[in-house]
Amino acid sequence: MKRFAFELTLLTWSVLACHVAIAAAPVRIVCLGDSVTKAVRKGVEPHETFCALLQQQLSGADRPVEVVNAGIGGNTTEDGLKRFQADVLDHKPQVVVIMFGLNDSWIDAGKSESRLTVHEYRANLDTMLELLIGHEIKAVLMTPNPALAPTYGPERNATLRPYVEVVRSLARHHELPLVDVYQHFAELAQEREINSLFTDDMHPNPAGQQQLAVLLEPVLKRQLDATHD
């Protein structure tokens, strides 16, 4: 009888431990993008990136959250698509945030056309979204941020704008959450001097990272809540 009671106790603790392990398993978010997503650079430490801030803000005792920063400087959507399996799907995320455009639209010195055409950019993003839909992973789209004077002239954003419109269009088409970073900073520029939010008129500094985190947090919270309904 004592042996039976002991074995029953062991079984009970084993079941409880299993439930605790399941409850403690983190929800995973992958942020895929370029240097703006990577964020770490001179003036921005790892703990100051919007990915790190979101992990801290979204995590709770009942639902730990891991935010995987899959940003690589200089990447276009073509590069992101090539590493999509290893850097996104292999992490088995519940939510994926995608932010590209600055490098896709960039016109290299001596060239007259962007690195990727608007059509190529849209096709690459659409392929990523179809992969996520096929794996039943929630997606969030972000528009790229604008480039600022005095480093960049108005022609830089004129080149970028069609790529911004592609992201907005895809969000509508797939009925996905959109974090319109471009619009947010454009609106801020009407009210304040926003160069103070950037390290080099292109990449958000710690204050700019906080702006991105504030924009993303409620959107991601809704996505995470939906995964537990």
N, C-alpha and C positions, 0 to 999 in steps of 0.2 A: 504493500500500500504506500509506504514511504517512497519507494522507488518510483511508483506511478506518479505520485504527487510531484516529485522532483523533476521527472521528465516532462510533466505537464507545465511546470513552472518555466522550464527551459524553452519549451515550445512557445509559451506565451510571450516571453521576453524576445524570442526570435521574431515572432510576428510583429511585436511592437517596434523592434529595431528596424524591421523592413519598412514599416509605415513611416517611421521617422526619416529614414534614408530617402524614401520617395518624396516626402513632404519637403525635405531640404534640398532636393535636386534643383539647381538654378534654372530659371527661364533664361534662354539665350537670345540675344539680339546681335546681329552682325551689321556693322556699318561699312558699306563698300563704297570706295571713292578714290579720290586723288589726294594731293597734299593738303587740301582744306580739311578732309576727313582725318588724315594722319595727324595733322595739326601740330605735332611736336616740331619745333624749329627754334632758332634763336629768339628768346623772349617768351616761349611757351613750353612749360614743363609737362611731363606726362600726366600729372594729376590735375592739370589745368585744362585739358582737352575736353570738348563737349562729350566725348564718349565716356571719359572717366567721371565727369560730373553727372551724367545720366545714370551710370551704374550706381553711384552713391544715392542719388535722389529716388530712383525707382525701386531699390532693394528694400525689403522689409523682412521681419523675422519669419513671417508666414510665406513669403515669396521672394527668395533671393534672386537677384538678376545679375547676369553676366553680360557685359557689352563688349563684343569683340571688335577691335579697331582693325578693319581690313583696308585702310587707306594707304596708298603708295604714291609718292610724289611723281608727277609727270605722266600719270596714267590717263589714258583715254578709255572710252567704253570698250574699244577693241581689246585693250589690255585687260580690263576688268572681266570681259567675257572669257578670255583665255584662262584666267585663274578662278573662274566662278565655281567650279567643282571643288577645288582644294580650299579656297578661301571663304567660301560661303556654304555650299551644300554639305560638305564634310563636317561642318560644325553642328549640323542638325539644329538650326535655329528655329525659333517660333516666329520671329519677326526679322525682316531684313530692310535696312534703310539704304537707299541708293542715291548718290550725289556725284554726278560728273558734269562736264561741260566746258570748264575753263581751258583744258588742254585740247579737247576735241575741236573747239572753235579757234584755237590759237593759229595765227599765221606766222610761220617761221620767217626769219630774215632771208630776203632774196626770193621769197615765194609770194604768190598772189592769192592763193586759196588756203582755206583752213585745213588743218591736219586731217580731219574727217568731215565729209559733207554732212549737211543736216539730215539727208536721207539715211546715210550710214549710221549716224548717231541714233536716229529714231529706231532703225532696225536692230541695232545692238541692244538698246534699252528694252525694246519689245521682246527680244529673245530672252533676256534676263527675267522679265516679268512672266513670260510663259513658263519658264522653268520653275519659278517659284509657285505659280498657280498649279502646275503639275505635281509639285511636291506638297501642296496644301500649306504653304508657308505664306504668312501675311507680309505684304510689301508696303513700304512708305517711300514716296518719292520726294526729293528735295531739288529745288532749282539751284543752280550755282549762284554765288554772290557776285555783285557787280565789281568791276575794277574802278579804282578811284584816281582822280587827279591829285597831285600834279604828275605822278609817275605815268599814268595812262590817260590818253586823250579820249574824247567822246567816240572816236571810231572804234575803240576797243569794245565798248558796250554795244555799239551798233552791230558789230560782228557777232557778239554773244547773244543778243536778244532772240534771234530765230531758234537758238538751242533752248533758251528758257521757255519759249512758246511750245516746243516739242514736249518738254516735261509736263507742262500744264495740260496739253492735249492728251497725252498718254494717261495722266491721272483721271481725266474725265472719261476717256474711252474704257479704261479698266475699272472705273469707279473705286479708285484708290485714294487714301489720304495724301494730301499734298502739303508740304511745308515750303511755302514760297519765300525762300531766303532773299531772292532778288528783290521782290516787292517790299519785304520788310526793311531792308537797308535803304532802298529808294525812298520809302516813306520817312525813315529816320532822318535822312539827309535834308528833308524839308523843315525839320525841327531843330537839328543840332549838327555840329561838325562831327562827322563820323570817321574821319581818318584816325581819330584816337582809339578806334575799335580794331585797327589793323596794324600789323607789324610793318608792312611794306606796300600799302595801298592795294593789296590783293588777298593776303592771308589774315584771318581774324586773330587778334592777340587774346590774352586771357579774358579781357572784358568782352571781346567779340565772341569768344567761345561760350561765355555765359549767355549771350544773346541767343546763340544756336541751341543751347540746352533748354532755355526757357521756351523756345518755339517748339522743340521736339517733345518735351516731357509730357504735356497733356495728350498729344497724339499717340505716343507710345503707351501711355497708361491705358488709353482706351483699347488699343490693340491687345495689350496683355490681359486686360479684364475680359476681353472677348474670347481669348484662348481658354479661359477657365469657366466660361458659362456652360 
